[in-house]
Structure formats: C-alpha cells, structure tokens
C-alpha cells in the first residue's frame, strides 16, 4: 500500500497524518525523530504544518527498520545512516578509478591489435 501511494507522480508533499498512516508510526514519534536525526527535516509550511517529501518517508522507513527490526539504538541508527551517506561518494570514486583503468586497458589492447596487423 505504501508503495502505491509513494509511486503517485502527482503527489509531492504528505502531511504528518498521511506519513503516520503510511509508516505505522504515531505522529509524536515522527516529531521526536526529527529532533534525533539531523537528516530528517520536513519542510514547514507557513501555517506551521509539516510537509514530508517521498525522500523523508523513505528515510523514516529506514530509521524504523534500524530501530525496530534490527535493534539499533537511536545513536547507533544515526551512526549507521551517516555511514550510508558517506558510502556512495566512496563508491563513485571507486567506479571512476575502475573506469579509468578500463580505458587504459582498452588503449593498450587497441595498440597491440594495431601492431599485430
């Protein structure tokens, strides 16, 4: 059900009530997590109401999994999320290095083929 709602291309923002229903968490838990997880910062409208994006909801689901399913403490979950945010940059660097190595290898192979002819 949550996937169907999150895949709606026309819906950009979700109220705290909708997020509460989607995630199975009470709204006071969501507000508390905002104070504990610096990356969880839904927009606040001019009327003071929270407006969650799909990325916020996915983050909430990740936090829920870490805390409830995997048994992390809040501090442990915060650390795990911080590690996950750093990892993609390292992977991008690694991919760039592999790409560079492959290009060099292709250059060597093409040079050998030209000499063999």
Residue pairs with C-beta under 8 A, 6 or more apart in sequence:
1 22
2 22
2 23
2 57
2 61
5 11
5 18
5 22
6 22
6 54
6 57
6 58
12 53
12 54
13 43
13 51
13 52
13 53
14 22
14 51
14 52
14 53
14 54
14 57
15 49
15 50
15 51
15 52
16 27
16 30
16 31
16 42
16 49
16 50
16 52
17 27
18 52
19 25
19 27
19 30
19 52
19 56
19 57
19 60
20 26
20 27
20 30
22 57
23 30
23 57
23 60
23 61
23 64
24 64
25 60
25 64
30 60
33 40
33 60
33 63
34 40
34 41
34 42
36 74
36 78
37 59
37 63
37 77
37 78
37 81
38 78
39 59
39 81
39 85
40 56
40 59
40 60
40 63
41 56
42 50
42 51
42 52
42 53
42 56
43 50
43 51
43 53
44 50
44 51
45 51
52 60
59 81
62 81
63 77
63 81
66 72
66 76
66 77
66 80
66 81
67 73
67 74
67 77
72 80
